């Protein structure tokens, strides 16, 4: 599995209309970190997830959260 720089994923998220983001540890990501992007709209979250699924070569899921929708993408430390 691949991982990309925080800056490239963050820029893509902001360009897709994300309302916030954070980097957190993840035991499932090979790099040990994921960037979690929050979206108010399902369409924005879905487009971002599809873009990164293609770049990573694996599924990136959209989750429902209290403030809207969230997408986690593995990033490099």
N, C-alpha and C positions, 0 to 999 in steps of 0.2 A: 504494500500500500504506500502511496505517496503522501507527502505533506508539503505545504507551501509556506512561504513567509507570512507572518502576521500581517505585515503591511499590504501584501497583495490580496489576502482574503478580506481584510478590513475595508480596503478600497472598493472591492467588488460588492461587499455588503452595503456600504454607504451608497454606492451607485445604484443598488437595487431597492433603495428606500428603507433600509433598516432604521429602527428607532433607537437602537442601542446595541452595544456589544461588550463582551468581556472574554478574557482568556482564562481558562481554568484547567486544572489537572484532569487527566482521564486515563484510567487503567486500560481502556480498550484501544486507544490510539497508540500506534507504535512509537510516536515521538513523545508521548506522555502528556501532550497538551492539545486542547481544542479551543477554537474561537467559537463562542456561542453568539449568534446574531439574532436579535429580537426584531420582529416585524408586527405591525398592526394589521396588515392585510395578508390573507392566505395567498393571494396571487403573487405578491412580492416575495414571500417566503418560498413559494413553489418554484418561481423562476430562478431564485438564488440556488436552491437545492438542486435543480436540474443542471444548472451551469457547473456546479462543483462535482456533481455525480459524474458528469462526462470527463472532467479534468482529472478526477481521482481514479476513475475506472471502477467505481463501486457505488452502491446506493448511499445517498445522504438523505436522511429522513427529516420531515417536518413534524414537530411536536406542538400540541396545543398547550399553552401555558396561560396563567392568569391574565397577563397583559396582552395576549394575542397569540403569536406563533414564534417558535424558536427553531433554529437550524444550527447544528454543531458540525464544524469542519476541522479535521486535524491540521495543526500548524507546527512549524519548526520552533524549537526553543531559541 
